[in-house]
Amino acid sequence: MTTAEGATRIVDRLLRPEVRAFVEYAAPEPVEAIAARYGFDPATVLKLDQNENPYGCSPRVQAALASFDQYHIYPDPLARATRTALAEYVGFPPAWIAFGNGSDELIELLLRLTLALGDRAIICTPTFAYYDTAIAAAGGVPLDIPRGDAFQVDVDAVLAAVDARTRVIFVASPNNPTGTVTPVEDVVRLLSAGALVVVDEAYHEFAGQTVAPLVRSHENLVVLRTFSKWAGLAGLRAGYGIMSPHLVSTIYRIKPPYSVNAAAEVAVRASLADRAHLAETIAAVRAERDRLGARLMDLLFLRPVPSAANFILCQLTRGDASLLRQRLEARGILVRYYRTDRLRNSIRFSVGRPEHNDRLLLAIGEIARQEGWL
């Protein structure tokens, strides 16, 4: 036995037993690794696999980051200036807003606050896969409640599953990867169960619907949002939650004081100061989403799921989704394929610029003709 193997076994005995069963979040490979595999120039790879804004961030962000001269100073642990800027955007006072290193950090903090070992958290599958990982990492037990035929939340099934050890209910709206919006009245019904209901509105700006006003009257509601999608700041990790002031102050008791870096705060404030520009990019993405969806429907072997987000999930009625993903990747086009039973033969396309979507459609048509799917 080598020294490294011996050290690994010692460490393994120190780990929590349930860690061995964790399912890690399956993030896509970086562009550089895929380009190297095929011999591509990374600049030619079309990235339609992670729902980033194809128009990038506001030009003001680049200027603000370049002129900022306080990178050697720790950021404000309470992000007061940024929460004040957010307050004007969301219509809630700063005391109702928690700011985090992406909404992922807030998901983790909320679970650490609510779950004792063995407590349950409900997720409505198929949905954002990181919920499952974060619940397990916090010592909880994820309980999957399948969505309906149209990928709607099965409210009756969720309410029937709630018991004394159910602490959290996650609802992504629009849902990732289906793009489905959960009606406000369904969220109200879920709130009646008494668990903490976390509505993840990562794609809110593309949908134009929110349940945030309910936070004022429902202390057990949390609304999460991010700057990764609409504002093009995925690489800087900036997210926030709207929730009761009591819950905000409790989160800040356990939140690492400097988890959000100064650059992310500068970028968020610059983005909020340039909402007119970002509104134009959102409108462009929405228009392309509708055009892309119609063109995908014309291909006949694809069945697009109606989406309120910046992506479209397609179920293949003929052909193999895994093969389609591989063939697109070999052409330098990255898309998202899922291996779960419910989405076994489905593929998700992020909405790109018009020229991106035209390239995608051309490639899909060529592959389908080669494989005899048309």
DAPEKA-V140149 format. One record per residue. N is the residue number from 0. PHI is phi in radians with two decimals (none if undefined). NEAR is the number of other ideal C-beta (glycine too) atoms within 8 Angstrom. Layout:
[[N & PHI & NEAR] [N & PHI & NEAR]]
This chain:
[[0 & none & 3] [1 & -1.32 & 5] [2 & -1.05 & 5] [3 & -1.10 & 6] [4 & -1.13 & 8] [5 & -1.12 & 9] [6 & -1.11 & 8] [7 & -1.10 & 8] [8 & -1.18 & 8] [9 & -1.12 & 8] [10 & -1.10 & 8] [11 & -1.03 & 7] [12 & -1.21 & 6] [13 & -1.50 & 5] [14 & -1.31 & 8] [15 & -1.04 & 5] [16 & -0.97 & 5] [17 & -1.23 & 8] [18 & -1.06 & 7] [19 & -1.08 & 6] [20 & -1.64 & 6] [21 & -1.07 & 9] [22 & -1.85 & 6] [23 & -1.27 & 5] [24 & -1.16 & 6] [25 & -1.54 & 5] [26 & -1.37 & 3] [27 & -1.11 & 8] [28 & -1.15 & 5] [29 & -1.18 & 6] [30 & -0.97 & 10] [31 & -1.05 & 7] [32 & -1.18 & 8] [33 & -1.21 & 13] [34 & -1.08 & 14] [35 & -1.13 & 7] [36 & -1.11 & 6] [37 & -1.76 & 9] [38 & 1.34 & 5] [39 & -1.53 & 9] [40 & -1.35 & 6] [41 & -0.92 & 8] [42 & -1.18 & 4] [43 & -1.61 & 8] [44 & -1.31 & 13] [45 & -1.69 & 11] [46 & -1.70 & 9] [47 & -2.16 & 12] [48 & -2.06 & 9] [49 & -2.30 & 8] [50 & 1.07 & 9] [51 & -1.32 & 10] [52 & -1.30 & 13] [53 & -1.19 & 10] [54 & -1.65 & 8] [55 & 1.32 & 5] [56 & -1.53 & 11] [57 & -1.09 & 11] [58 & -1.00 & 8] [59 & -1.17 & 11] [60 & -1.14 & 15] [61 & -1.02 & 8] [62 & -1.16 & 9] [63 & -1.15 & 12] [64 & -1.16 & 11] [65 & -1.21 & 6] [66 & -1.61 & 6] [67 & -1.19 & 10] [68 & -2.14 & 4] [69 & -2.09 & 6] [70 & -1.17 & 7] [71 & -1.49 & 3] [72 & -1.86 & 6] [73 & -1.04 & 4] [74 & -1.28 & 10] [75 & -1.14 & 7] [76 & -1.01 & 9] [77 & -1.67 & 6] [78 & 0.84 & 11] [79 & -1.09 & 8] [80 & -1.12 & 9] [81 & -1.24 & 11] [82 & -1.16 & 13] [83 & -1.16 & 9] [84 & -1.13 & 12] [85 & -1.14 & 14] [86 & -1.01 & 13] [87 & -1.17 & 7] [88 & -1.30 & 8] [89 & -1.67 & 10] [90 & 1.40 & 5] [91 & -2.20 & 9] [92 & -1.09 & 6] [93 & -0.94 & 9] [94 & -1.12 & 7] [95 & -1.67 & 12] [96 & -2.16 & 15] [97 & -1.91 & 13] [98 & -1.97 & 12] [99 & -2.43 & 16] [100 & -1.34 & 11] [101 & 1.30 & 11] [102 & -1.19 & 14] [103 & -1.01 & 12] [104 & -1.10 & 13] [105 & -1.19 & 15] [106 & -1.02 & 14] [107 & -1.09 & 11] [108 & -1.15 & 13] [109 & -1.09 & 14] [110 & -1.23 & 15] [111 & -1.13 & 9] [112 & -1.32 & 9] [113 & -1.90 & 10] [114 & -1.67 & 13] [115 & -1.60 & 5] [116 & -0.97 & 6] [117 & 1.64 & 8] [118 & -1.16 & 13] [119 & -1.95 & 12] [120 & -2.31 & 18] [121 & -1.62 & 15] [122 & -2.20 & 13] [123 & -1.79 & 15] [124 & -1.59 & 10] [125 & -1.31 & 11] [126 & -2.75 & 13] [127 & -1.01 & 10] [128 & -1.20 & 8] [129 & -1.21 & 9] [130 & -0.96 & 13] [131 & -1.03 & 11] [132 & -1.11 & 12] [133 & -1.15 & 12] [134 & -1.11 & 15] [135 & -1.09 & 14] [136 & -1.12 & 9] [137 & -1.47 & 10] [138 & 1.62 & 11] [139 & -1.63 & 15] [140 & -2.07 & 9] [141 & -1.30 & 12] [142 & -2.03 & 10] [143 & -1.51 & 8] [144 & -1.98 & 13] [145 & -1.08 & 9] [146 & -1.29 & 14] [147 & -1.32 & 8] [148 & -1.08 & 3] [149 & -1.71 & 5] [150 & 1.10 & 10] [151 & -1.45 & 9] [152 & -1.15 & 12] [153 & -1.49 & 11] [154 & -1.05 & 9] [155 & -1.05 & 6] [156 & -1.18 & 9] [157 & -1.12 & 15] [158 & -1.11 & 11] [159 & -1.18 & 6] [160 & -1.48 & 10] [161 & -1.19 & 11] [162 & -2.36 & 6] [163 & -1.13 & 3] [164 & -1.78 & 7] [165 & -1.52 & 15] [166 & -1.87 & 11] [167 & -2.42 & 16] [168 & -2.18 & 14] [169 & -1.71 & 13] [170 & -2.36 & 14] [171 & -1.56 & 12] [172 & -2.58 & 14] [173 & -1.06 & 16] [174 & -1.39 & 17] [175 & -1.88 & 13] [176 & -1.90 & 13] [177 & -1.66 & 12] [178 & 1.38 & 16] [179 & -1.41 & 15] [180 & -1.69 & 10] [181 & -1.61 & 11] [182 & -1.04 & 6] [183 & -0.99 & 8] [184 & -1.12 & 6] [185 & -1.22 & 11] [186 & -1.11 & 16] [187 & -1.05 & 9] [188 & -1.10 & 9] [189 & -1.11 & 15] [190 & -1.09 & 11] [191 & -1.18 & 7] [192 & -1.27 & 11] [193 & 1.59 & 5] [194 & -1.34 & 12] [195 & -1.31 & 11] [196 & -1.74 & 15] [197 & -1.85 & 12] [198 & -1.70 & 14] [199 & -1.58 & 12] [200 & -1.83 & 14] [201 & -1.01 & 13] [202 & -1.94 & 15] [203 & -0.94 & 12] [204 & -1.11 & 9] [205 & -1.43 & 15] [206 & -1.66 & 12] [207 & 1.33 & 6] [208 & -2.19 & 9] [209 & -2.56 & 7] [210 & -1.87 & 13] [211 & -0.94 & 11] [212 & -0.98 & 6] [213 & -1.21 & 12] [214 & -1.05 & 15] [215 & -1.10 & 5] [216 & -1.90 & 4] [217 & -2.33 & 9] [218 & -1.16 & 6] [219 & -1.66 & 8] [220 & -1.91 & 14] [221 & -2.19 & 13] [222 & -2.00 & 13] [223 & -1.82 & 15] [224 & -2.49 & 13] [225 & -2.47 & 11] [226 & -1.73 & 13] [227 & -1.17 & 12] [228 & -1.61 & 14] [229 & -1.14 & 13] [230 & -1.67 & 12] [231 & 1.19 & 13] [232 & -1.98 & 15] [233 & -0.97 & 10] [234 & -1.31 & 4] [235 & -1.81 & 10] [236 & 1.03 & 13] [237 & -2.45 & 17] [238 & -2.51 & 17] [239 & -2.62 & 15] [240 & -2.25 & 16] [241 & -1.83 & 12] [242 & -2.82 & 11] [243 & -1.08 & 8] [244 & -0.96 & 7] [245 & -1.08 & 7] [246 & -1.22 & 12] [247 & -1.03 & 14] [248 & -1.12 & 9] [249 & -1.22 & 9] [250 & -1.04 & 14] [251 & -1.24 & 10] [252 & -1.25 & 6] [253 & -1.97 & 8] [254 & -1.22 & 12] [255 & -0.95 & 4] [256 & -1.11 & 5] [257 & -2.14 & 8] [258 & -1.25 & 8] [259 & -1.70 & 12] [260 & -1.43 & 9] [261 & -1.10 & 10] [262 & -1.08 & 10] [263 & -1.10 & 13] [264 & -1.14 & 16] [265 & -1.04 & 12] [266 & -1.15 & 16] [267 & -1.11 & 15] [268 & -1.15 & 12] [269 & -1.16 & 14] [270 & -1.12 & 16] [271 & -1.15 & 11] [272 & -1.42 & 8] [273 & -2.23 & 12] [274 & -1.16 & 9] [275 & -1.08 & 6] [276 & -1.12 & 10] [277 & -1.16 & 14] [278 & -1.08 & 8] [279 & -1.16 & 8] [280 & -1.20 & 12] [281 & -1.09 & 11] [282 & -1.07 & 8] [283 & -1.13 & 10] [284 & -1.15 & 14] [285 & -1.05 & 9] [286 & -1.08 & 8] [287 & -1.21 & 13] [288 & -1.03 & 15] [289 & -1.18 & 8] [290 & -1.15 & 10] [291 & -1.08 & 14] [292 & -1.04 & 12] [293 & -1.15 & 8] [294 & -1.18 & 10] [295 & -1.14 & 14] [296 & -1.10 & 9] [297 & -1.13 & 6] [298 & -1.28 & 11] [299 & 1.22 & 6] [300 & -1.46 & 10] [301 & -1.94 & 12] [302 & -2.08 & 8] [303 & -1.19 & 11] [304 & -1.54 & 12] [305 & -0.93 & 7] [306 & -2.20 & 14] [307 & -1.86 & 12] [308 & -1.90 & 12] [309 & -1.91 & 12] [310 & -2.67 & 14] [311 & -2.36 & 14] [312 & -1.57 & 14] [313 & -2.13 & 13] [314 & -1.70 & 10] [315 & -1.48 & 15] [316 & -1.52 & 7] [317 & -2.44 & 5] [318 & 1.58 & 10] [319 & -2.17 & 7] [320 & -1.14 & 12] [321 & -1.12 & 7] [322 & -1.14 & 9] [323 & -1.06 & 14] [324 & -1.05 & 12] [325 & -1.09 & 8] [326 & -1.18 & 10] [327 & -1.17 & 14] [328 & -1.06 & 12] [329 & -1.15 & 7] [330 & -1.69 & 7] [331 & 1.40 & 11] [332 & -2.11 & 12] [333 & -1.75 & 13] [334 & -2.34 & 14] [335 & -1.86 & 12] [336 & -2.03 & 11] [337 & -2.04 & 11] [338 & -1.83 & 5] [339 & -1.27 & 8] [340 & -1.01 & 4] [341 & -1.13 & 7] [342 & -1.99 & 12] [343 & -0.94 & 9] [344 & -2.02 & 7] [345 & -2.16 & 13] [346 & -2.51 & 13] [347 & -2.02 & 14] [348 & -1.96 & 13] [349 & -1.23 & 15] [350 & -1.41 & 13] [351 & -1.79 & 12] [352 & -1.24 & 9] [353 & -0.92 & 8] [354 & -1.19 & 7] [355 & -1.16 & 11] [356 & -1.17 & 14] [357 & -1.12 & 8] [358 & -1.10 & 10] [359 & -1.08 & 16] [360 & -1.10 & 11] [361 & -1.08 & 8] [362 & -1.14 & 12] [363 & -1.07 & 13] [364 & -1.08 & 10] [365 & -1.09 & 8] [366 & -1.13 & 12] [367 & -1.11 & 12] [368 & -1.18 & 9] [369 & -1.09 & 6] [370 & -1.56 & 8] [371 & 1.34 & 5] [372 & -1.50 & 10] [373 & -1.59 & 8]]
